[in-house]
Amino acid sequence: MRVDVVVIGGGAAGLSAATVLARARRTVVVVDGGEPRNAPAGHTHGFLSRDGVEPRQLLAAGRAEMVGYGGHFLSGLVTSIERSDGGFVIHTTDLVLTARVVLVATGLRDELPSIAGVREQWGIDVLHCPYCHGYEVRDSPIAVIGGENRPFTLHQAALVRQWSDDVIFFPNGIELTTQERHALLARDIRIDTEPVARIAVRAGRVHAVDLIDGRSVPRRTVFVGPTFLPRHELLKDLGCDLGENGWVTVDPTGLTNVAGVWAAGNVVDSPAQLIGAAAAGSRSAIAVNHYLLAQDIEYALTRNQPVG
Ligand SMILES: Cc1cc2nc3c(=O)[nH]c(=O)nc-3n(C[C@H](O)[C@H](O)[C@H](O)COP(=O)(O)OP(=O)(O)OC[C@H]3O[C@@H](n4cnc5c(N)ncnc54)[C@H](O)[C@@H]3O)c2cc1C
């Protein structure tokens, strides 16, 4: 099957891109592994006019719109991409596609702190993003647990105080400078330096943060700082440049340094929320269409030289 564009990843970024392309009457296939990053959460927030919708429902609606405009959706994984004849050969778990352009929207993986209870409660009441779910847990007793992602969790400890006046920061191994300590205490954020043993769960909800010294500190919500790992292996294999932070670099439209290869959403932009990922996909799609148009014009000129 030869198409104009293969979009890899059918989350907010990929589906938004594919919908714009399908409406521009480009042939487009989305290949999707079916694991959007926010799947563990019960609801999404911050997506204009879709407040509270379940993550998979949002994507199902987006998929139906995209298919309604003539786009194609394939469940499966893209395992490799090769450059060939000015285009690309895309190998999926089930078949081989060829395309003039690839748009990679494979998202990122949240590597969670290895604290008992975090994985089980992830997306329910163990959270990372107060803009996504802070309002829903407002005024509850909140714990912020530090660890590997120092700058992120320190920022989080200061930030979530906006949603609750009962916040305890457990540095959990992070050494605080005097300035950092004072900045937290000045805003009534308590600090407990005892290492965390586990998150205690009762009836499916966070109940407390258990500490190594045997204390159990009652909490209803826990914020943690995952390490954000882009799913960018396909881009790296194609020769896309990485920046100093180890992430693939793109221009404002999502174009990588490899001609014909775009990337959008969390795979190149870790803070992007759903609406930002969708916007990035849309912006990339328009740039992709302009790139294809330039090719179309060149092709038409070589075939049909105007007379006169
Ligand atoms: C717990 C949690 C809750 C969140 N809640 C919110 C919220 O309420 N509001 C909000 O705005 N944001 C929220 N977010 C952030 C949101 O998840 C991201 O902004 C969004 O998922 C980014 O979209 P994306 O399309 O870039 O990636 P994703 O949604 O992760 O989609 C990527 C897709 O690519 C697929 N894929 C990966 N590799 C391959 C491959 N090789 N071949 C084929 N397919 C592949 C994956 O299976 C996945 O379906 C939340 C995040 C988390 C972790």
The ligand as an SDF file (V2000), in Angstrom:
LIG
                    3D

 53 58  0  0  0  0  0  0  0  0999 V2000
   -1.7410    9.8410   34.1060 C   0  0  0  0  0  0  0  0  0  0  0  0
   -1.7880   10.9530   33.0970 C   0  0  0  0  0  0  0  0  0  0  0  0
   -2.9080   11.7490   33.0080 C   0  0  0  0  0  0  0  0  0  0  0  0
   -2.9550   12.7980   32.0750 C   0  0  0  0  0  0  0  0  0  0  0  0
   -4.0540   13.5900   32.0390 N   0  0  0  0  0  0  0  0  0  0  0  0
   -4.1180   14.6040   31.1640 C   0  0  0  0  0  0  0  0  0  0  0  0
   -5.2470   15.4860   31.1450 C   0  0  0  0  0  0  0  0  0  0  0  0
   -6.1880   15.3520   31.9180 O   0  0  0  0  0  0  0  0  0  0  0  0
   -5.2220   16.5070   30.2540 N   0  0  0  0  0  0  0  0  0  0  0  0
   -4.1870   16.7140   29.3840 C   0  0  0  0  0  0  0  0  0  0  0  0
   -4.2490   17.6580   28.6130 O   0  0  0  0  0  0  0  0  0  0  0  0
   -3.1150   15.8810   29.3810 N   0  0  0  0  0  0  0  0  0  0  0  0
   -3.0600   14.8470   30.2380 C   0  0  0  0  0  0  0  0  0  0  0  0
   -1.9630   14.0160   30.2490 N   0  0  0  0  0  0  0  0  0  0  0  0
   -0.9230   14.2130   29.2300 C   0  0  0  0  0  0  0  0  0  0  0  0
   -1.3580   13.4800   27.9260 C   0  0  0  0  0  0  0  0  0  0  0  0
   -1.3400   12.1080   28.1840 O   0  0  0  0  0  0  0  0  0  0  0  0
   -0.4140   13.8450   26.7760 C   0  0  0  0  0  0  0  0  0  0  0  0
   -0.4520   15.2370   26.5780 O   0  0  0  0  0  0  0  0  0  0  0  0
   -0.8500   13.1680   25.4610 C   0  0  0  0  0  0  0  0  0  0  0  0
   -1.0470   11.7840   25.6470 O   0  0  0  0  0  0  0  0  0  0  0  0
    0.1990   13.4030   24.3760 C   0  0  0  0  0  0  0  0  0  0  0  0
   -0.3260   12.9180   23.1600 O   0  0  0  0  0  0  0  0  0  0  0  0
    0.6060   12.2110   22.0670 P   0  0  0  0  0  0  0  0  0  0  0  0
   -0.2780   11.9890   20.8910 O   0  0  0  0  0  0  0  0  0  0  0  0
    1.8640   12.9630   21.8900 O   0  0  0  0  0  0  0  0  0  0  0  0
    1.0380   10.8030   22.7210 O   0  0  0  0  0  0  0  0  0  0  0  0
    0.1460    9.5770   23.2170 P   0  0  0  0  0  0  0  0  0  0  0  0
   -1.2020   10.0090   23.6250 O   0  0  0  0  0  0  0  0  0  0  0  0
    0.9610    8.8680   24.2450 O   0  0  0  0  0  0  0  0  0  0  0  0
   -0.0300    8.6700   21.9340 O   0  0  0  0  0  0  0  0  0  0  0  0
    1.0540    7.9820   21.3670 C   0  0  0  0  0  0  0  0  0  0  0  0
    0.5250    6.7450   20.6820 C   0  0  0  0  0  0  0  0  0  0  0  0
    1.5860    6.1940   19.8830 O   0  0  0  0  0  0  0  0  0  0  0  0
    1.5350    4.7840   20.0030 C   0  0  0  0  0  0  0  0  0  0  0  0
    2.8540    4.2150   19.6400 N   0  0  0  0  0  0  0  0  0  0  0  0
    4.0270    4.3160   20.3190 C   0  0  0  0  0  0  0  0  0  0  0  0
    5.0060    3.6770   19.6400 N   0  0  0  0  0  0  0  0  0  0  0  0
    4.4300    3.1790   18.5120 C   0  0  0  0  0  0  0  0  0  0  0  0
    4.9090    2.4150   17.4010 C   0  0  0  0  0  0  0  0  0  0  0  0
    6.1950    2.0280   17.3080 N   0  0  0  0  0  0  0  0  0  0  0  0
    4.0470    2.0670   16.4350 N   0  0  0  0  0  0  0  0  0  0  0  0
    2.7280    2.4380   16.5090 C   0  0  0  0  0  0  0  0  0  0  0  0
    2.2180    3.1650   17.5380 N   0  0  0  0  0  0  0  0  0  0  0  0
    3.0600    3.5160   18.5120 C   0  0  0  0  0  0  0  0  0  0  0  0
    1.1410    4.5340   21.4510 C   0  0  0  0  0  0  0  0  0  0  0  0
    0.6290    3.2340   21.6230 O   0  0  0  0  0  0  0  0  0  0  0  0
    0.1050    5.6580   21.6490 C   0  0  0  0  0  0  0  0  0  0  0  0
   -1.1930    5.1910   21.3350 O   0  0  0  0  0  0  0  0  0  0  0  0
   -1.8670   13.0020   31.1950 C   0  0  0  0  0  0  0  0  0  0  0  0
   -0.7330   12.1820   31.2870 C   0  0  0  0  0  0  0  0  0  0  0  0
   -0.6800   11.1800   32.2210 C   0  0  0  0  0  0  0  0  0  0  0  0
    0.5490   10.3230   32.3350 C   0  0  0  0  0  0  0  0  0  0  0  0
  1  2  1  0
  2  3  1  0
  2 52  2  0
  3  4  2  0
  4  5  1  0
  4 50  1  0
  5  6  2  0
  6  7  1  0
  6 13  1  0
  7  8  2  0
  7  9  1  0
  9 10  1  0
 10 11  2  0
 10 12  1  0
 12 13  2  0
 13 14  1  0
 14 15  1  0
 14 50  1  0
 15 16  1  0
 16 17  1  0
 16 18  1  0
 18 19  1  0
 18 20  1  0
 20 21  1  0
 20 22  1  0
 22 23  1  0
 23 24  1  0
 24 25  2  0
 24 26  1  0
 24 27  1  0
 27 28  1  0
 28 29  2  0
 28 30  1  0
 28 31  1  0
 31 32  1  0
 32 33  1  0
 33 34  1  0
 33 48  1  0
 34 35  1  0
 35 36  1  0
 35 46  1  0
 36 37  1  0
 36 45  1  0
 37 38  2  0
 38 39  1  0
 39 40  1  0
 39 45  2  0
 40 41  1  0
 40 42  2  0
 42 43  1  0
 43 44  2  0
 44 45  1  0
 46 47  1  0
 46 48  1  0
 48 49  1  0
 50 51  2  0
 51 52  1  0
 52 53  1  0
M  END
$$$$
